[in-house]
Amino acid sequence: MRNTATVMDEGVTALLNTLGVLETEIFISTLLKEPFDYTEWRKKHFADIDIDPAQFNRKAIEYDKANPV
């Protein structure tokens, strides 16, 4: 498992490559303003899913389509 600093660095790099600087800043500032508990969100939306990556991916795509930003 990678350490937190590495995960954060790769995450920000992915955001920058995908969104660019301005939209990455908007994304991060929104996260900092909003109370968000990923663990609780995952339990609520994916509690009935086993660890099978294909099933998880399918459910994540379905959720994304049903909950556009």
mmCIF file as gemmi writes it, N, C-alpha and C atoms, coordinates in Angstrom:
data_model
loop_
_atom_site.group_PDB
_atom_site.id
_atom_site.type_symbol
_atom_site.label_atom_id
_atom_site.label_alt_id
_atom_site.label_comp_id
_atom_site.label_asym_id
_atom_site.label_entity_id
_atom_site.label_seq_id
_atom_site.pdbx_PDB_ins_code
_atom_site.Cartn_x
_atom_site.Cartn_y
_atom_site.Cartn_z
_atom_site.occupancy
_atom_site.B_iso_or_equiv
_atom_site.pdbx_formal_charge
_atom_site.auth_seq_id
_atom_site.auth_asym_id
_atom_site.pdbx_PDB_model_num
ATOM 1 N N . MET Axp A 1 ? 0.838 -1.179 0 1 0 ? 1 A 1
ATOM 2 C CA . MET Axp A 1 ? 0 0 0 1 0 ? 1 A 1
ATOM 3 C C . MET Axp A 1 ? 0.888 1.249 0 1 0 ? 1 A 1
ATOM 4 N N . ARG Axp A 2 ? 0.498 2.221 -0.797 1 0 ? 2 A 1
ATOM 5 C CA . ARG Axp A 2 ? 1.257 3.473 -0.871 1 0 ? 2 A 1
ATOM 6 C C . ARG Axp A 2 ? 0.93 4.362 0.321 1 0 ? 2 A 1
ATOM 7 N N . ASN Axp A 3 ? 1.839 5.248 0.661 1 0 ? 3 A 1
ATOM 8 C CA . ASN Axp A 3 ? 1.584 6.135 1.795 1 0 ? 3 A 1
ATOM 9 C C . ASN Axp A 3 ? 0.663 7.286 1.39 1 0 ? 3 A 1
ATOM 10 N N . THR Axp A 4 ? 0.165 7.995 2.385 1 0 ? 4 A 1
ATOM 11 C CA . THR Axp A 4 ? -0.802 9.067 2.153 1 0 ? 4 A 1
ATOM 12 C C . THR Axp A 4 ? -0.253 10.162 1.252 1 0 ? 4 A 1
ATOM 13 N N . ALA Axp A 5 ? 0.997 10.538 1.454 1 0 ? 5 A 1
ATOM 14 C CA . ALA Axp A 5 ? 1.589 11.601 0.634 1 0 ? 5 A 1
ATOM 15 C C . ALA Axp A 5 ? 1.622 11.206 -0.845 1 0 ? 5 A 1
ATOM 16 N N . THR Axp A 6 ? 1.947 9.96 -1.119 1 0 ? 6 A 1
ATOM 17 C CA . THR Axp A 6 ? 1.988 9.487 -2.501 1 0 ? 6 A 1
ATOM 18 C C . THR Axp A 6 ? 0.592 9.48 -3.114 1 0 ? 6 A 1
ATOM 19 N N . VAL Axp A 7 ? -0.382 9.002 -2.361 1 0 ? 7 A 1
ATOM 20 C CA . VAL Axp A 7 ? -1.765 8.974 -2.859 1 0 ? 7 A 1
ATOM 21 C C . VAL Axp A 7 ? -2.257 10.392 -3.126 1 0 ? 7 A 1
ATOM 22 N N . MET Axp A 8 ? -1.982 11.312 -2.21 1 0 ? 8 A 1
ATOM 23 C CA . MET Axp A 8 ? -2.412 12.701 -2.395 1 0 ? 8 A 1
ATOM 24 C C . MET Axp A 8 ? -1.738 13.317 -3.634 1 0 ? 8 A 1
ATOM 25 N N . ASP Axp A 9 ? -0.45 13.076 -3.785 1 0 ? 9 A 1
ATOM 26 C CA . ASP Axp A 9 ? 0.284 13.608 -4.925 1 0 ? 9 A 1
ATOM 27 C C . ASP Axp A 9 ? -0.275 13.072 -6.233 1 0 ? 9 A 1
ATOM 28 N N . GLU Axp A 10 ? -0.514 11.781 -6.294 1 0 ? 10 A 1
ATOM 29 C CA . GLU Axp A 10 ? -1.052 11.185 -7.519 1 0 ? 10 A 1
ATOM 30 C C . GLU Axp A 10 ? -2.484 11.651 -7.767 1 0 ? 10 A 1
ATOM 31 N N . GLY Axp A 11 ? -3.25 11.839 -6.702 1 0 ? 11 A 1
ATOM 32 C CA . GLY Axp A 11 ? -4.617 12.325 -6.853 1 0 ? 11 A 1
ATOM 33 C C . GLY Axp A 11 ? -4.668 13.736 -7.413 1 0 ? 11 A 1
ATOM 34 N N . VAL Axp A 12 ? -3.852 14.62 -6.86 1 0 ? 12 A 1
ATOM 35 C CA . VAL Axp A 12 ? -3.816 15.994 -7.355 1 0 ? 12 A 1
ATOM 36 C C . VAL Axp A 12 ? -3.301 16.026 -8.793 1 0 ? 12 A 1
ATOM 37 N N . THR Axp A 13 ? -2.307 15.215 -9.093 1 0 ? 13 A 1
ATOM 38 C CA . THR Axp A 13 ? -1.8 15.143 -10.465 1 0 ? 13 A 1
ATOM 39 C C . THR Axp A 13 ? -2.899 14.683 -11.421 1 0 ? 13 A 1
ATOM 40 N N . ALA Axp A 14 ? -3.681 13.681 -11.02 1 0 ? 14 A 1
ATOM 41 C CA . ALA Axp A 14 ? -4.786 13.203 -11.858 1 0 ? 14 A 1
ATOM 42 C C . ALA Axp A 14 ? -5.824 14.299 -12.069 1 0 ? 14 A 1
ATOM 43 N N . LEU Axp A 15 ? -6.139 15.022 -10.996 1 0 ? 15 A 1
ATOM 44 C CA . LEU Axp A 15 ? -7.094 16.126 -11.124 1 0 ? 15 A 1
ATOM 45 C C . LEU Axp A 15 ? -6.562 17.202 -12.076 1 0 ? 15 A 1
ATOM 46 N N . LEU Axp A 16 ? -5.32 17.569 -11.889 1 0 ? 16 A 1
ATOM 47 C CA . LEU Axp A 16 ? -4.732 18.592 -12.759 1 0 ? 16 A 1
ATOM 48 C C . LEU Axp A 16 ? -4.725 18.158 -14.218 1 0 ? 16 A 1
ATOM 49 N N . ASN Axp A 17 ? -4.385 16.908 -14.464 1 0 ? 17 A 1
ATOM 50 C CA . ASN Axp A 17 ? -4.35 16.403 -15.843 1 0 ? 17 A 1
ATOM 51 C C . ASN Axp A 17 ? -5.735 16.337 -16.459 1 0 ? 17 A 1
ATOM 52 N N . THR Axp A 18 ? -6.74 16.083 -15.635 1 0 ? 18 A 1
ATOM 53 C CA . THR Axp A 18 ? -8.105 15.946 -16.139 1 0 ? 18 A 1
ATOM 54 C C . THR Axp A 18 ? -8.849 17.273 -16.187 1 0 ? 18 A 1
ATOM 55 N N . LEU Axp A 19 ? -8.728 18.051 -15.115 1 0 ? 19 A 1
ATOM 56 C CA . LEU Axp A 19 ? -9.533 19.264 -14.981 1 0 ? 19 A 1
ATOM 57 C C . LEU Axp A 19 ? -8.794 20.557 -15.3 1 0 ? 19 A 1
ATOM 58 N N . GLY Axp A 20 ? -7.482 20.533 -15.17 1 0 ? 20 A 1
ATOM 59 C CA . GLY Axp A 20 ? -6.725 21.773 -15.289 1 0 ? 20 A 1
ATOM 60 C C . GLY Axp A 20 ? -6.64 22.45 -13.923 1 0 ? 20 A 1
ATOM 61 N N . VAL Axp A 21 ? -5.857 23.516 -13.865 1 0 ? 21 A 1
ATOM 62 C CA . VAL Axp A 21 ? -5.565 24.163 -12.584 1 0 ? 21 A 1
ATOM 63 C C . VAL Axp A 21 ? -6.819 24.78 -11.96 1 0 ? 21 A 1
ATOM 64 N N . LEU Axp A 22 ? -7.553 25.588 -12.707 1 0 ? 22 A 1
ATOM 65 C CA . LEU Axp A 22 ? -8.699 26.299 -12.148 1 0 ? 22 A 1
ATOM 66 C C . LEU Axp A 22 ? -9.765 25.344 -11.629 1 0 ? 22 A 1
ATOM 67 N N . GLU Axp A 23 ? -10.156 24.37 -12.435 1 0 ? 23 A 1
ATOM 68 C CA . GLU Axp A 23 ? -11.198 23.447 -12.008 1 0 ? 23 A 1
ATOM 69 C C . GLU Axp A 23 ? -10.73 22.525 -10.885 1 0 ? 23 A 1
ATOM 70 N N . THR Axp A 24 ? -9.439 22.232 -10.832 1 0 ? 24 A 1
ATOM 71 C CA . THR Axp A 24 ? -8.907 21.468 -9.7 1 0 ? 24 A 1
ATOM 72 C C . THR Axp A 24 ? -9.046 22.284 -8.43 1 0 ? 24 A 1
ATOM 73 N N . GLU Axp A 25 ? -8.745 23.577 -8.493 1 0 ? 25 A 1
ATOM 74 C CA . GLU Axp A 25 ? -8.906 24.454 -7.33 1 0 ? 25 A 1
ATOM 75 C C . GLU Axp A 25 ? -10.365 24.516 -6.902 1 0 ? 25 A 1
ATOM 76 N N . ILE Axp A 26 ? -11.273 24.604 -7.857 1 0 ? 26 A 1
ATOM 77 C CA . ILE Axp A 26 ? -12.709 24.632 -7.541 1 0 ? 26 A 1
ATOM 78 C C . ILE Axp A 26 ? -13.107 23.333 -6.853 1 0 ? 26 A 1
ATOM 79 N N . PHE Axp A 27 ? -12.651 22.212 -7.386 1 0 ? 27 A 1
ATOM 80 C CA . PHE Axp A 27 ? -12.968 20.906 -6.816 1 0 ? 27 A 1
ATOM 81 C C . PHE Axp A 27 ? -12.473 20.809 -5.373 1 0 ? 27 A 1
ATOM 82 N N . ILE Axp A 28 ? -11.214 21.159 -5.157 1 0 ? 28 A 1
ATOM 83 C CA . ILE Axp A 28 ? -10.638 21.049 -3.819 1 0 ? 28 A 1
ATOM 84 C C . ILE Axp A 28 ? -11.314 22.006 -2.843 1 0 ? 28 A 1
ATOM 85 N N . SER Axp A 29 ? -11.574 23.227 -3.255 1 0 ? 29 A 1
ATOM 86 C CA . SER Axp A 29 ? -12.217 24.186 -2.346 1 0 ? 29 A 1
ATOM 87 C C . SER Axp A 29 ? -13.634 23.742 -2.01 1 0 ? 29 A 1
ATOM 88 N N . THR Axp A 30 ? -14.325 23.113 -2.946 1 0 ? 30 A 1
ATOM 89 C CA . THR Axp A 30 ? -15.67 22.597 -2.674 1 0 ? 30 A 1
ATOM 90 C C . THR Axp A 30 ? -15.604 21.467 -1.656 1 0 ? 30 A 1
ATOM 91 N N . LEU Axp A 31 ? -14.635 20.574 -1.806 1 0 ? 31 A 1
ATOM 92 C CA . LEU Axp A 31 ? -14.476 19.494 -0.827 1 0 ? 31 A 1
ATOM 93 C C . LEU Axp A 31 ? -14.192 20.032 0.561 1 0 ? 31 A 1
ATOM 94 N N . LEU Axp A 32 ? -13.383 21.065 0.636 1 0 ? 32 A 1
ATOM 95 C CA . LEU Axp A 32 ? -13.027 21.622 1.933 1 0 ? 32 A 1
ATOM 96 C C . LEU Axp A 32 ? -14.216 22.311 2.6 1 0 ? 32 A 1
ATOM 97 N N . LYS Axp A 33 ? -15.137 22.847 1.812 1 0 ? 33 A 1
ATOM 98 C CA . LYS Axp A 33 ? -16.312 23.536 2.348 1 0 ? 33 A 1
ATOM 99 C C . LYS Axp A 33 ? -17.405 22.564 2.778 1 0 ? 33 A 1
ATOM 100 N N . GLU Axp A 34 ? -17.538 21.468 2.068 1 0 ? 34 A 1
ATOM 101 C CA . GLU Axp A 34 ? -18.635 20.534 2.29 1 0 ? 34 A 1
ATOM 102 C C . GLU Axp A 34 ? -18.251 19.458 3.287 1 0 ? 34 A 1
ATOM 103 N N . PRO Axp A 35 ? -19.101 19.217 4.279 1 0 ? 35 A 1
ATOM 104 C CA . PRO Axp A 35 ? -18.836 18.075 5.159 1 0 ? 35 A 1
ATOM 105 C C . PRO Axp A 35 ? -19.087 16.789 4.376 1 0 ? 35 A 1
ATOM 106 N N . PHE Axp A 36 ? -18.1 15.947 4.285 1 0 ? 36 A 1
ATOM 107 C CA . PHE Axp A 36 ? -18.229 14.74 3.477 1 0 ? 36 A 1
ATOM 108 C C . PHE Axp A 36 ? -17.461 13.619 4.147 1 0 ? 36 A 1
ATOM 109 N N . ASP Axp A 37 ? -18.14 12.523 4.376 1 0 ? 37 A 1
ATOM 110 C CA . ASP Axp A 37 ? -17.504 11.343 4.966 1 0 ? 37 A 1
ATOM 111 C C . ASP Axp A 37 ? -17.585 10.227 3.935 1 0 ? 37 A 1
ATOM 112 N N . TYR Axp A 38 ? -16.46 9.976 3.256 1 0 ? 38 A 1
ATOM 113 C CA . TYR Axp A 38 ? -16.444 8.982 2.196 1 0 ? 38 A 1
ATOM 114 C C . TYR Axp A 38 ? -16.889 7.624 2.694 1 0 ? 38 A 1
ATOM 115 N N . THR Axp A 39 ? -16.46 7.235 3.892 1 0 ? 39 A 1
ATOM 116 C CA . THR Axp A 39 ? -16.805 5.911 4.417 1 0 ? 39 A 1
ATOM 117 C C . THR Axp A 39 ? -18.31 5.77 4.57 1 0 ? 39 A 1
ATOM 118 N N . GLU Axp A 40 ? -18.963 6.776 5.121 1 0 ? 40 A 1
ATOM 119 C CA . GLU Axp A 40 ? -20.426 6.727 5.268 1 0 ? 40 A 1
ATOM 120 C C . GLU Axp A 40 ? -21.122 6.74 3.91 1 0 ? 40 A 1
ATOM 121 N N . TRP Axp A 41 ? -20.613 7.557 2.981 1 0 ? 41 A 1
ATOM 122 C CA . TRP Axp A 41 ? -21.19 7.606 1.636 1 0 ? 41 A 1
ATOM 123 C C . TRP Axp A 41 ? -21.098 6.243 0.974 1 0 ? 41 A 1
ATOM 124 N N . ARG Axp A 42 ? -19.932 5.604 1.084 1 0 ? 42 A 1
ATOM 125 C CA . ARG Axp A 42 ? -19.722 4.286 0.47 1 0 ? 42 A 1
ATOM 126 C C . ARG Axp A 42 ? -20.661 3.259 1.091 1 0 ? 42 A 1
ATOM 127 N N . LYS Axp A 43 ? -20.791 3.278 2.407 1 0 ? 43 A 1
ATOM 128 C CA . LYS Axp A 43 ? -21.688 2.335 3.08 1 0 ? 43 A 1
ATOM 129 C C . LYS Axp A 43 ? -23.126 2.526 2.612 1 0 ? 43 A 1
ATOM 130 N N . LYS Axp A 44 ? -23.535 3.76 2.472 1 0 ? 44 A 1
ATOM 131 C CA . LYS Axp A 44 ? -24.91 4.052 2.063 1 0 ? 44 A 1
ATOM 132 C C . LYS Axp A 44 ? -25.19 3.6 0.635 1 0 ? 44 A 1
ATOM 133 N N . HIS Axp A 45 ? -24.263 3.876 -0.273 1 0 ? 45 A 1
ATOM 134 C CA . HIS Axp A 45 ? -24.524 3.631 -1.687 1 0 ? 45 A 1
ATOM 135 C C . HIS Axp A 45 ? -24.03 2.282 -2.205 1 0 ? 45 A 1
ATOM 136 N N . PHE Axp A 46 ? -23.099 1.66 -1.496 1 0 ? 46 A 1
ATOM 137 C CA . PHE Axp A 46 ? -22.511 0.43 -2.003 1 0 ? 46 A 1
ATOM 138 C C . PHE Axp A 46 ? -22.495 -0.684 -0.966 1 0 ? 46 A 1
ATOM 139 N N . ALA Axp A 47 ? -23.382 -0.625 0.016 1 0 ? 47 A 1
ATOM 140 C CA . ALA Axp A 47 ? -23.384 -1.612 1.098 1 0 ? 47 A 1
ATOM 141 C C . ALA Axp A 47 ? -23.681 -3.023 0.597 1 0 ? 47 A 1
ATOM 142 N N . ASP Axp A 48 ? -24.476 -3.151 -0.446 1 0 ? 48 A 1
ATOM 143 C CA . ASP Axp A 48 ? -24.889 -4.469 -0.928 1 0 ? 48 A 1
ATOM 144 C C . ASP Axp A 48 ? -23.944 -5.058 -1.971 1 0 ? 48 A 1
ATOM 145 N N . ILE Axp A 49 ? -22.797 -4.442 -2.178 1 0 ? 49 A 1
ATOM 146 C CA . ILE Axp A 49 ? -21.871 -4.88 -3.211 1 0 ? 49 A 1
ATOM 147 C C . ILE Axp A 49 ? -20.698 -5.614 -2.581 1 0 ? 49 A 1
ATOM 148 N N . ASP Axp A 50 ? -20.367 -6.746 -3.163 1 0 ? 50 A 1
ATOM 149 C CA . ASP Axp A 50 ? -19.191 -7.447 -2.661 1 0 ? 50 A 1
ATOM 150 C C . ASP Axp A 50 ? -17.934 -6.805 -3.262 1 0 ? 50 A 1
ATOM 151 N N . ILE Axp A 51 ? -16.816 -7.409 -3.047 1 0 ? 51 A 1
ATOM 152 C CA . ILE Axp A 51 ? -15.541 -6.837 -3.457 1 0 ? 51 A 1
ATOM 153 C C . ILE Axp A 51 ? -15.243 -7.042 -4.942 1 0 ? 51 A 1
ATOM 154 N N . ASP Axp A 52 ? -16.089 -7.765 -5.645 1 0 ? 52 A 1
ATOM 155 C CA . ASP Axp A 52 ? -15.859 -8.014 -7.069 1 0 ? 52 A 1
ATOM 156 C C . ASP Axp A 52 ? -15.711 -6.682 -7.821 1 0 ? 52 A 1
ATOM 157 N N . PRO Axp A 53 ? -14.548 -6.425 -8.39 1 0 ? 53 A 1
ATOM 158 C CA . PRO Axp A 53 ? -14.321 -5.135 -9.055 1 0 ? 53 A 1
ATOM 159 C C . PRO Axp A 53 ? -15.287 -4.861 -10.205 1 0 ? 53 A 1
ATOM 160 N N . ALA Axp A 54 ? -15.646 -5.867 -10.961 1 0 ? 54 A 1
ATOM 161 C CA . ALA Axp A 54 ? -16.563 -5.657 -12.093 1 0 ? 54 A 1
ATOM 162 C C . ALA Axp A 54 ? -17.932 -5.213 -11.596 1 0 ? 54 A 1
ATOM 163 N N . GLN Axp A 55 ? -18.406 -5.85 -10.534 1 0 ? 55 A 1
ATOM 164 C CA . GLN Axp A 55 ? -19.715 -5.466 -9.986 1 0 ? 55 A 1
ATOM 165 C C . GLN Axp A 55 ? -19.651 -4.055 -9.41 1 0 ? 55 A 1
ATOM 166 N N . PHE Axp A 56 ? -18.59 -3.757 -8.681 1 0 ? 56 A 1
ATOM 167 C CA . PHE Axp A 56 ? -18.437 -2.419 -8.112 1 0 ? 56 A 1
ATOM 168 C C . PHE Axp A 56 ? -18.395 -1.373 -9.22 1 0 ? 56 A 1
ATOM 169 N N . ASN Axp A 57 ? -17.649 -1.648 -10.277 1 0 ? 57 A 1
ATOM 170 C CA . ASN Axp A 57 ? -17.549 -0.716 -11.396 1 0 ? 57 A 1
ATOM 171 C C . ASN Axp A 57 ? -18.911 -0.484 -12.039 1 0 ? 57 A 1
ATOM 172 N N . ARG Axp A 58 ? -19.668 -1.553 -12.249 1 0 ? 58 A 1
ATOM 173 C CA . ARG Axp A 58 ? -21.011 -1.424 -12.829 1 0 ? 58 A 1
ATOM 174 C C . ARG Axp A 58 ? -21.896 -0.537 -11.964 1 0 ? 58 A 1
ATOM 175 N N . LYS Axp A 59 ? -21.879 -0.795 -10.651 1 0 ? 59 A 1
ATOM 176 C CA . LYS Axp A 59 ? -22.705 -0.016 -9.729 1 0 ? 59 A 1
ATOM 177 C C . LYS Axp A 59 ? -22.264 1.444 -9.695 1 0 ? 59 A 1
ATOM 178 N N . ALA Axp A 60 ? -20.954 1.688 -9.752 1 0 ? 60 A 1
ATOM 179 C CA . ALA Axp A 60 ? -20.453 3.056 -9.744 1 0 ? 60 A 1
ATOM 180 C C . ALA Axp A 60 ? -20.906 3.813 -11.003 1 0 ? 60 A 1
ATOM 181 N N . ILE Axp A 61 ? -20.884 3.142 -12.148 1 0 ? 61 A 1
ATOM 182 C CA . ILE Axp A 61 ? -21.341 3.764 -13.394 1 0 ? 61 A 1
ATOM 183 C C . ILE Axp A 61 ? -22.835 4.052 -13.315 1 0 ? 61 A 1
ATOM 184 N N . GLU Axp A 62 ? -23.615 3.106 -12.789 1 0 ? 62 A 1
ATOM 185 C CA . GLU Axp A 62 ? -25.05 3.322 -12.628 1 0 ? 62 A 1
ATOM 186 C C . GLU Axp A 62 ? -25.32 4.514 -11.705 1 0 ? 62 A 1
ATOM 187 N N . TYR Axp A 63 ? -24.582 4.582 -10.619 1 0 ? 63 A 1
ATOM 188 C CA . TYR Axp A 63 ? -24.75 5.698 -9.678 1 0 ? 63 A 1
ATOM 189 C C . TYR Axp A 63 ? -24.407 7.011 -10.361 1 0 ? 63 A 1
ATOM 190 N N . ASP Axp A 64 ? -23.32 7.044 -11.091 1 0 ? 64 A 1
ATOM 191 C CA . ASP Axp A 64 ? -22.89 8.253 -11.778 1 0 ? 64 A 1
ATOM 192 C C . ASP Axp A 64 ? -23.948 8.735 -12.764 1 0 ? 64 A 1
ATOM 193 N N . LYS Axp A 65 ? -24.524 7.827 -13.502 1 0 ? 65 A 1
ATOM 194 C CA . LYS Axp A 65 ? -25.561 8.191 -14.473 1 0 ? 65 A 1
ATOM 195 C C . LYS Axp A 65 ? -26.825 8.705 -13.785 1 0 ? 65 A 1
ATOM 196 N N . ALA Axp A 66 ? -27.156 8.127 -12.632 1 0 ? 66 A 1
ATOM 197 C CA . ALA Axp A 66 ? -28.357 8.527 -11.907 1 0 ? 66 A 1
ATOM 198 C C . ALA Axp A 66 ? -28.15 9.809 -11.089 1 0 ? 66 A 1
ATOM 199 N N . ASN Axp A 67 ? -26.903 10.176 -10.855 1 0 ? 67 A 1
ATOM 200 C CA . ASN Axp A 67 ? -26.587 11.333 -10.027 1 0 ? 67 A 1
ATOM 201 C C . ASN Axp A 67 ? -25.578 12.249 -10.71 1 0 ? 67 A 1
ATOM 202 N N . PRO Axp A 68 ? -25.969 12.853 -11.827 1 0 ? 68 A 1
ATOM 203 C CA . PRO Axp A 68 ? -25.019 13.733 -12.521 1 0 ? 68 A 1
ATOM 204 C C . PRO Axp A 68 ? -24.69 14.957 -11.666 1 0 ? 68 A 1
ATOM 205 N N . VAL Axp A 69 ? -23.511 15.47 -11.879 1 0 ? 69 A 1
ATOM 206 C CA . VAL Axp A 69 ? -23.089 16.649 -11.111 1 0 ? 69 A 1
ATOM 207 C C . VAL Axp A 69 ? -23.813 17.863 -11.596 1 0 ? 69 A 1
